[in-house]
Amino acid sequence: MSYNPAIHNRHSLRLSGYDYTQPGAYFLTINAHKMEHLFGRVVDGVVHLSPVGEIAQEQWLKIPDHFANVVLDEFVIMPNHLHGILVITEGEGGGNGKGKAFDHREIQNSTIISSSSINLNFSKILQSNALPIRAARAGSQPGSIPAIVQNFKSITSRKINRLLETPGSTIWHRNYYEHVIRDEEDYDRIVGYIRENPRRW
């Protein structure tokens, strides 16, 4: 796949002063360290996860277990990175934590098909995203996107290193890319990109 700076930026592009704990839909890209092909391979447009990739997928699906107000939306794990949409809600999530950002569409990815018991009011999310409530403090605020990513990286790194018998090895790139999804057109473009990612590999 050709390099796309809007998608594959190797550093976090956090908005200055933006409160990443507030309700909203966020598109994340997390790369493997040195872009190593750890997580599997793509054959005829279909991702075949390695045991390492299965750990990454399992822990991605468990994010709502650690953060009750987070709902998972579209995602895909690629050989050397993952793309995913996380939705921070105003209250606690429900069910198995797999959800949808808009109340009229069912989300599916190349591996898992899931319908949601949660309907989110996207116009309310957009209103909350219009102006930051407060500036983010230094470090990772509990329940923020940086805290979620840090938790995910930490757990997966421990489990992967245990599997590979490589204690202390670096699994993930130090930073990550995130994008605040601002409207439905933005959402549709990103979902299309995630779904097409394996085919374009």
C-alpha positions as semicolon CSV with decimal commas, in nm:
position;residue;x (nm);y (nm);z (nm)
1;M;0,000;0,000;0,000
2;S;0,136;0,345;-0,088
3;Y;0,213;0,589;0,192
4;N;-0,072;0,823;0,273
5;P;0,028;1,100;0,518
6;A;-0,334;1,158;0,615
7;I;-0,366;0,797;0,729
8;H;-0,019;0,666;0,809
9;N;0,125;0,960;0,995
10;R;0,375;0,816;1,241
11;H;0,307;1,062;1,521
12;S;0,002;1,167;1,716
13;L;-0,169;1,472;1,568
14;R;-0,359;1,573;1,881
15;L;-0,551;1,897;1,860
16;S;-0,396;2,151;2,093
17;G;-0,625;2,202;2,389
18;Y;-0,875;1,936;2,279
19;D;-1,032;1,730;2,557
20;Y;-0,990;1,367;2,446
21;T;-1,211;1,243;2,730
22;Q;-1,526;1,405;2,592
23;P;-1,793;1,209;2,402
24;G;-1,713;1,164;2,036
25;A;-1,601;0,927;1,763
26;Y;-1,227;0,889;1,710
27;F;-1,039;0,722;1,424
28;L;-0,712;0,562;1,539
29;T;-0,417;0,413;1,354
30;I;-0,162;0,224;1,562
31;N;0,150;0,094;1,388
32;A;0,375;-0,195;1,479
33;H;0,728;-0,106;1,587
34;K;0,939;-0,045;1,274
35;M;0,628;-0,143;1,073
36;E;0,711;-0,511;1,124
37;H;0,460;-0,759;0,983
38;L;0,368;-0,914;1,317
39;F;-0,007;-0,948;1,299
40;G;-0,066;-1,168;0,996
41;R;-0,083;-1,155;0,620
42;V;-0,330;-1,057;0,350
43;V;-0,429;-1,312;0,087
44;D;-0,669;-1,213;-0,191
45;G;-0,792;-0,914;0,007
46;V;-0,858;-1,112;0,325
47;V;-0,660;-1,069;0,647
48;H;-0,531;-1,392;0,800
49;L;-0,424;-1,314;1,155
50;S;-0,115;-1,467;1,311
51;P;-0,125;-1,571;1,678
52;V;0,017;-1,225;1,754
53;G;-0,261;-1,065;1,548
54;E;-0,518;-1,272;1,732
55;I;-0,390;-1,131;2,061
56;A;-0,418;-0,778;1,923
57;Q;-0,773;-0,843;1,804
58;E;-0,875;-1,008;2,130
59;Q;-0,747;-0,715;2,335
60;W;-0,903;-0,457;2,101
61;L;-1,239;-0,628;2,157
62;K;-1,180;-0,612;2,533
63;I;-1,131;-0,234;2,543
64;P;-1,492;-0,180;2,661
65;D;-1,422;-0,420;2,950
66;H;-1,160;-0,174;3,076
67;F;-1,340;0,147;2,974
68;A;-1,714;0,117;3,031
69;N;-1,802;0,431;2,832
70;V;-1,619;0,317;2,517
71;V;-1,796;0,151;2,225
72;L;-1,611;-0,021;1,942
73;D;-1,701;0,063;1,585
74;E;-1,541;-0,043;1,255
75;F;-1,186;-0,176;1,278
76;V;-0,935;-0,390;1,094
77;I;-0,605;-0,543;1,198
78;M;-0,351;-0,538;0,917
79;P;-0,011;-0,712;0,903
80;N;0,175;-0,414;1,049
81;H;-0,089;-0,177;1,186
82;L;-0,449;-0,147;1,292
83;H;-0,722;0,100;1,212
84;G;-1,021;0,142;1,438
85;I;-1,299;0,377;1,538
86;L;-1,365;0,419;1,910
87;V;-1,668;0,603;2,041
88;I;-1,662;0,764;2,384
89;T;-2,017;0,788;2,514
90;E;-2,161;1,003;2,791
91;G;-2,261;0,702;3,000
92;E;-2,156;0,342;3,033
93;G;-2,161;0,116;2,732
94;G;-2,370;-0,196;2,729
95;G;-2,374;-0,554;2,613
96;N;-2,050;-0,686;2,477
97;G;-1,911;-0,341;2,400
98;K;-1,931;-0,372;2,023
99;G;-2,135;-0,090;1,882
100;K;-2,207;0,158;1,610
101;A;-2,151;0,528;1,586
102;F;-2,476;0,598;1,407
103;D;-2,816;0,454;1,488
104;H;-2,906;0,349;1,132
105;R;-2,611;0,131;1,030
106;E;-2,475;-0,206;1,129
107;I;-2,098;-0,227;1,161
108;Q;-1,893;-0,516;1,031
109;N;-1,526;-0,570;0,966
110;S;-1,331;-0,831;0,775
111;T;-1,328;-1,068;1,072
112;I;-1,625;-0,994;1,294
113;I;-1,985;-0,900;1,223
114;S;-2,171;-0,745;1,510
115;S;-2,496;-0,560;1,565
116;S;-2,530;-0,323;1,858
117;S;-2,776;-0,274;2,136
118;I;-2,649;0,084;2,170
119;N;-2,778;0,375;1,964
120;L;-2,567;0,689;1,985
121;N;-2,695;1,038;1,912
122;F;-2,435;1,160;1,664
123;S;-2,567;1,516;1,646
124;K;-2,510;1,537;2,021
125;I;-2,157;1,403;1,973
126;L;-2,093;1,668;1,708
127;Q;-2,213;1,942;1,943
128;S;-1,977;1,819;2,213
129;N;-1,690;1,812;1,963
130;A;-1,752;2,165;1,839
131;L;-1,564;2,335;2,123
132;P;-1,326;2,171;2,367
133;I;-1,465;2,180;2,720
134;R;-1,120;2,219;2,875
135;A;-0,757;2,181;2,781
136;A;-0,612;1,834;2,829
137;R;-0,368;1,816;3,118
138;A;-0,020;1,674;3,079
139;G;-0,014;1,294;3,080
140;S;-0,301;1,058;3,008
141;Q;-0,630;1,151;3,172
142;P;-0,829;0,849;3,289
143;G;-1,076;0,745;3,021
144;S;-0,910;0,955;2,751
145;I;-0,806;0,831;2,409
146;P;-0,436;0,842;2,511
147;A;-0,515;0,634;2,822
148;I;-0,711;0,380;2,615
149;V;-0,429;0,344;2,362
150;Q;-0,168;0,319;2,637
151;N;-0,370;0,046;2,811
152;F;-0,418;-0,147;2,485
153;K;-0,049;-0,128;2,395
154;S;0,063;-0,230;2,741
155;I;-0,162;-0,536;2,769
156;T;-0,096;-0,659;2,415
157;S;0,280;-0,607;2,450
158;R;0,294;-0,820;2,764
159;K;0,086;-1,098;2,611
160;I;0,272;-1,095;2,278
161;N;0,613;-1,096;2,445
162;R;0,504;-1,386;2,662
163;L;0,393;-1,577;2,351
164;L;0,713;-1,500;2,159
165;E;0,935;-1,540;2,465
166;T;1,083;-1,195;2,403
167;P;1,037;-1,015;2,736
168;G;1,064;-0,639;2,712
169;S;1,067;-0,623;2,332
170;T;0,896;-0,327;2,169
171;I;0,579;-0,426;1,984
172;W;0,415;-0,094;1,897
173;H;0,541;0,229;1,747
174;R;0,588;0,487;2,021
175;N;0,312;0,717;1,895
176;Y;-0,011;0,678;1,703
177;Y;-0,241;0,875;1,476
178;E;-0,585;0,989;1,582
179;H;-0,853;1,191;1,409
180;V;-1,169;1,336;1,563
181;I;-1,459;1,233;1,339
182;R;-1,655;1,551;1,282
183;D;-1,957;1,453;1,074
184;E;-2,124;1,166;0,895
185;E;-1,944;1,233;0,566
186;D;-1,613;1,209;0,752
187;Y;-1,732;0,888;0,918
188;D;-1,840;0,730;0,588
189;R;-1,504;0,811;0,427
190;I;-1,313;0,654;0,715
191;V;-1,530;0,343;0,732
192;G;-1,483;0,298;0,358
193;Y;-1,108;0,330;0,399
194;I;-1,099;0,073;0,682
195;R;-1,310;-0,177;0,489
196;E;-1,105;-0,137;0,171
197;N;-0,769;-0,159;0,348
198;P;-0,718;-0,536;0,305
199;R;-0,819;-0,527;-0,062
200;R;-0,574;-0,246;-0,133
201;W;-0,286;-0,408;0,056
